[in-house]
Amino acid sequence: MDQPTTPHKPKILIVDDIPVNIQLLQNYLGSGGYQTVTASNGEEALARVKETRPDMVLLDVMMPKLDGFETCRMLKKNEDTSYIPVIMVTALNELEDKIKGIEAGADDFISKPFNRLELLARVKSLLRVKFLHDQLQEKVTQLELAKERLREMAVTDGLTQLYNYRYFREYLDQEIRRAARHHFFVSLVMVDIDFFKHYNDQHGHPAGDQVLRGIAKLMRDNIRSIDVAVRYGGEEFVMVLPETNRSQACVVAEKIRRMVEKQRFPHEEQQPNGNLTISVGLAVFPEDATEGEELIKKADLRLYIAKGQGRNKVVSQ
């Protein structure tokens, strides 16, 4: 008899306290092309399922201590094993026992003495269902990963891998609302690369893109996990620093400014000021503004002042 079309040789756990029954089932299943593992009682079966991850369990009903019904119930209650099909093996043909098995979560029944062809047919049928279930779960997982990737792409700048403007506005407004509820500060740091157009014109956009990526990495690597670095647009970046007052934000902004100044970029000696630098403007909620748009305008104004004062500096007030 053909075995089910599965990505691996199916493994079946045989659970029975009588060795001759185990041997018989192993012979039958082996002739059908299946791997087998065994357990002699319910407790051992639970451990074996955890160790070997079988594709199916053939579970004898009548066992000492933990009987088949309770073993099945425990398998089906566990989220990690509930998907494994269980065929209950019994010498009992009474309706009451089948009802009890169904209530315990059994997927099928087979009676002793075994009929080899019936056994293999039931096993094949249930394994096909499990295989389809596994395929569906894999597709669901792939779909969830694809959705997450699309979500990331929707809020991420493709060049720098920082968050984009869309995410920034949502996050800033969210943090301002949270800060208003809990009486926190939120600092907004706006960054612009000095003479970036000159750099691009002189050395080309690929070189300019390398500079953008380098500065983005400096920002991303030197802020806290609760902070957010964003490519605001062109050569402008912003950082949202929750629960951060003006003096603390100045420390962060000055640290980033110094790191950019010290970082060696190709051709930076040809910049008008002999180095590749940034200018920074900073504003704080609620001291400078009570909503996001106003906070952005204040930080942008201070960035403009920094540029007017000779660039490569932080203006915070």
Secondary structure, DSSP 4 states (H G I P E B T S, - for coil): -PPP--SS--EEEEE-S-HHHHHHHHHHHHHTT-EEEEESSHHHHHHHHHHH--SEEEEES--SSS-HHHHHHHHHHSTTTTTS-EEEEES---HHHHHHHHHHT--EEEESSPPHHHHHHHHHHHHHHHHHHHHHHHHHHHHHHHHHHHHHHHHB-TTT-SB-HHHHHHHHHHHHHHHHHHT--EEEEEEEETTHHHHHHHH-HHHHHHHHHHHHHHHHHTS-TT-EEEEEETTEEEEEEET--HHHHHHHHHHHHHHHHHS--TTGGGSTTSS--EEEEEEEETTT-SSHHHHHHHHHHHHHHHHHTTSS-EE--
